[in-house]
Amino acid sequence: MSKGKKYSDSLKLIDRTKQYDPEEAIELVKQTAKAKFDETIEISVRLGVDPRHADQQVRGAVVLPHGTGKTVRVLAFVKENRIEEAKAAGADLIADDEIIKKIQGGWFEFDACVATPDMMGVVGRLGRILGPKGLMPNPKSGSVSPDVTRMISDIKAGKVEYRVDKTAIIHCPVGKASFDAVKLTENLRTLMEAIIKAKPAAAKGAYIKSAVLSSTMGPGIKLNSLKF
């Protein structure tokens, strides 16, 4: 199936046999983002791990220095005495009985969830609903903590979660096509440094197998992973 003239034109700009340095790839991906909307720039990293083994899971979170360019709606699970603190930090929604019932009915008008440890009993009952959506609060991603202000502030500032999937690939946004090249490059390097630092001790051989940068509607651009 044809992907359209814009995609074909973008493809002509790329040498499919070449692995581009990060700065060069950023300039190129901005040129290939030809959609009428502000496309998200995403990286896909194939890792040399076996996700079937618990000791080879790669998961974490990092605050991108220039954010993601996306407005994130945060739902906070906190006790009544922490509600004002959560709102002051920027929480868009507080999980009360009404919202919990709406979630159980399939309502998901939020992008991220945070919870204090003393609310995990309530959150746990929603695990089967929030989990498949990637919205379940988790200490490893920094979304379960007694520090309500920091959790919410980090998300609002541009925190992204990365997690290897069952095919050993991490997909993660690094910004928008409207960002200048310097901001995108700094975001990309920050994310890659976090992923490299998260290498499991059990992982053998090459850790970063390959990395591809792309815009929402554009073709993939191979990255020289040795430059990170």
C-alpha positions as CSV (number, residue, x, y, z in Angstrom):
1,M,0.0,0.0,0.0
2,S,1.3,3.4,-1.0
3,K,2.2,5.7,1.9
4,G,1.8,8.9,-0.2
5,K,3.9,11.4,-2.0
6,K,5.2,13.2,1.1
7,Y,6.5,9.9,2.5
8,S,8.1,9.0,-0.8
9,D,9.7,12.4,-1.0
10,S,11.1,12.1,2.5
11,L,12.4,8.6,1.7
12,K,14.5,10.1,-1.1
13,L,16.4,12.3,1.5
14,I,17.6,9.2,3.4
15,D,20.5,6.9,2.6
16,R,19.0,3.6,3.8
17,T,22.5,2.0,4.0
18,K,23.9,4.6,6.3
19,Q,24.0,5.0,10.1
20,Y,23.7,8.7,10.9
21,D,25.4,10.5,13.7
22,P,22.8,11.9,16.2
23,E,23.1,15.6,15.1
24,E,22.9,14.7,11.5
25,A,19.9,12.4,12.1
26,I,18.0,15.1,14.0
27,E,18.5,17.6,11.1
28,L,17.2,14.9,8.7
29,V,14.2,13.9,10.7
30,K,13.1,17.5,10.9
31,Q,13.2,17.7,7.1
32,T,11.1,14.5,6.8
33,A,8.4,15.7,9.1
34,K,6.1,17.0,6.4
35,A,2.6,16.6,8.0
36,K,0.3,19.5,8.6
37,F,0.4,18.9,12.4
38,D,3.4,19.1,14.7
39,E,4.8,15.5,14.5
40,T,6.3,13.7,17.4
41,I,9.9,12.6,17.0
42,E,10.4,9.1,18.4
43,I,13.4,6.8,18.8
44,S,13.1,3.0,18.7
45,V,16.0,1.1,20.3
46,R,16.6,-2.6,19.8
47,L,18.4,-4.1,22.8
48,G,20.5,-7.2,23.3
49,V,18.4,-8.5,26.1
50,D,15.8,-11.3,26.6
51,P,12.7,-9.6,28.1
52,R,11.4,-13.1,29.0
53,H,13.9,-13.1,31.9
54,A,13.2,-10.8,34.9
55,D,16.9,-10.0,35.3
56,Q,17.0,-8.6,31.8
57,Q,14.1,-6.2,32.0
58,V,14.9,-2.6,31.1
59,R,12.6,0.0,32.6
60,G,12.9,3.5,34.0
61,A,12.1,7.2,33.6
62,V,14.0,10.3,32.8
63,V,13.1,14.0,32.6
64,L,14.0,15.4,29.2
65,P,15.7,18.7,29.5
66,H,13.4,20.4,27.0
67,G,10.2,18.4,27.6
68,T,8.2,16.4,25.1
69,G,6.1,19.3,23.7
70,K,3.0,17.5,24.9
71,T,0.6,18.8,27.5
72,V,0.2,15.9,30.0
73,R,-3.0,15.5,32.1
74,V,-2.0,14.0,35.4
75,L,-4.3,12.0,37.7
76,A,-3.2,11.9,41.3
77,F,-4.1,9.2,43.9
78,V,-3.6,10.9,47.2
79,K,-5.2,11.0,50.6
80,E,-7.5,14.0,51.4
81,N,-4.8,15.8,53.3
82,R,-2.5,15.9,50.3
83,I,-5.1,17.0,47.7
84,E,-4.1,20.7,47.8
85,E,-0.4,19.9,47.5
86,A,-1.1,17.7,44.5
87,K,-3.2,20.5,42.9
88,A,-0.5,23.1,43.6
89,A,2.1,20.9,41.9
90,G,-0.1,20.8,38.8
91,A,-2.3,17.7,39.1
92,D,-5.2,18.0,36.7
93,L,-7.4,15.4,38.4
94,I,-7.7,13.9,41.9
95,A,-8.9,10.3,42.1
96,D,-12.0,10.4,44.1
97,D,-14.8,7.7,44.2
98,E,-16.5,9.2,41.1
99,I,-13.4,9.1,39.0
100,I,-12.5,5.6,40.1
101,K,-15.9,4.4,39.0
102,K,-15.5,6.2,35.7
103,I,-12.1,4.4,35.2
104,Q,-13.8,1.1,35.9
105,G,-16.3,2.0,33.2
106,G,-13.5,2.6,30.7
107,W,-12.9,6.3,31.0
108,F,-9.3,7.4,30.3
109,E,-9.2,11.1,29.8
110,F,-5.7,11.5,31.4
111,D,-2.2,10.7,30.3
112,A,-0.3,9.8,33.5
113,C,-1.1,8.6,37.0
114,V,0.8,9.1,40.2
115,A,0.2,7.7,43.7
116,T,1.5,8.0,47.2
117,P,2.4,4.6,48.8
118,D,-0.5,4.7,51.2
119,M,-2.9,4.8,48.2
120,M,-1.6,1.7,46.4
121,G,-4.4,-0.5,48.0
122,V,-6.9,1.6,46.0
123,V,-4.7,1.8,42.9
124,G,-4.1,-2.0,43.0
125,R,-7.8,-2.7,42.4
126,L,-7.5,-0.8,39.1
127,G,-4.4,-2.7,38.0
128,R,-6.1,-4.8,35.4
129,I,-7.5,-1.7,33.8
130,L,-4.6,0.7,34.1
131,G,-1.9,-1.8,33.5
132,P,-2.7,-2.6,29.8
133,K,-2.9,1.1,29.1
134,G,0.5,1.7,30.5
135,L,-1.0,4.0,33.2
136,M,-0.3,1.9,36.3
137,P,1.8,3.8,38.9
138,N,5.0,2.1,39.6
139,P,8.0,2.9,42.0
140,K,10.5,2.0,39.2
141,S,9.2,4.7,37.0
142,G,9.0,7.3,39.8
143,S,5.2,7.4,39.8
144,V,4.8,6.0,43.3
145,S,6.4,8.1,46.0
146,P,5.6,10.1,49.1
147,D,7.0,13.2,47.3
148,V,3.8,14.3,45.6
149,T,5.2,17.6,44.4
150,R,8.2,16.1,42.7
151,M,6.3,13.3,41.0
152,I,3.9,15.7,39.4
153,S,6.4,18.4,38.6
154,D,8.7,15.9,36.8
155,I,5.9,14.7,34.6
156,K,4.8,18.2,33.8
157,A,8.4,19.2,33.0
158,G,8.8,16.4,30.5
159,K,9.4,13.1,32.2
160,V,9.2,10.1,29.9
161,E,9.1,6.4,30.8
162,Y,11.0,3.9,28.8
163,R,10.3,0.1,28.9
164,V,11.6,-2.7,26.8
165,D,8.7,-4.6,25.1
166,K,8.4,-8.3,24.4
167,T,10.4,-7.9,21.2
168,A,13.3,-6.3,23.1
169,I,12.6,-2.8,21.7
170,I,12.1,0.5,23.5
171,H,9.9,3.1,21.8
172,C,10.1,6.6,23.3
173,P,9.4,10.2,22.2
174,V,12.1,12.8,22.3
175,G,10.2,15.9,21.4
176,K,8.3,17.6,18.5
177,A,9.3,18.4,15.0
178,S,8.9,22.1,15.9
179,F,11.7,21.9,18.4
180,D,15.0,23.2,17.2
181,A,17.8,20.8,16.5
182,V,19.8,21.6,19.7
183,K,16.8,20.8,21.9
184,L,16.0,17.6,20.1
185,T,19.7,16.5,20.3
186,E,19.9,17.2,24.0
187,N,16.7,15.3,24.7
188,L,17.9,12.4,22.6
189,R,21.2,12.1,24.3
190,T,19.6,12.4,27.8
191,L,17.3,9.5,27.0
192,M,20.0,7.3,25.4
193,E,22.3,7.9,28.4
194,A,19.5,6.8,30.7
195,I,18.9,3.6,28.7
196,I,22.6,2.8,28.5
197,K,22.9,3.3,32.2
198,A,20.0,0.9,32.8
199,K,21.8,-2.0,31.2
200,P,21.1,-5.2,33.2
201,A,24.1,-7.0,34.6
202,A,22.7,-10.2,33.0
203,A,22.8,-8.8,29.5
204,K,25.6,-10.3,27.4
205,G,27.1,-9.1,24.2
206,A,26.1,-6.0,22.4
207,Y,23.6,-4.0,24.4
208,I,22.4,-1.5,21.8
209,K,21.7,-3.6,18.8
210,S,20.2,-0.8,16.6
211,A,18.5,2.6,16.9
212,V,16.1,4.3,14.5
213,L,14.8,7.8,14.7
214,S,11.5,8.8,13.0
215,S,8.7,11.4,12.9
216,T,5.1,10.4,13.3
217,M,4.5,10.2,9.6
218,G,8.0,9.9,8.3
219,P,10.4,7.1,7.5
220,G,13.0,5.6,9.9
221,I,16.5,7.0,10.0
222,K,19.2,4.6,11.3
223,L,21.4,6.0,14.0
224,N,25.1,5.3,14.8
225,S,24.6,3.9,18.3
226,L,28.3,4.1,19.0
227,K,28.1,7.9,19.1
228,F,26.1,7.8,22.3
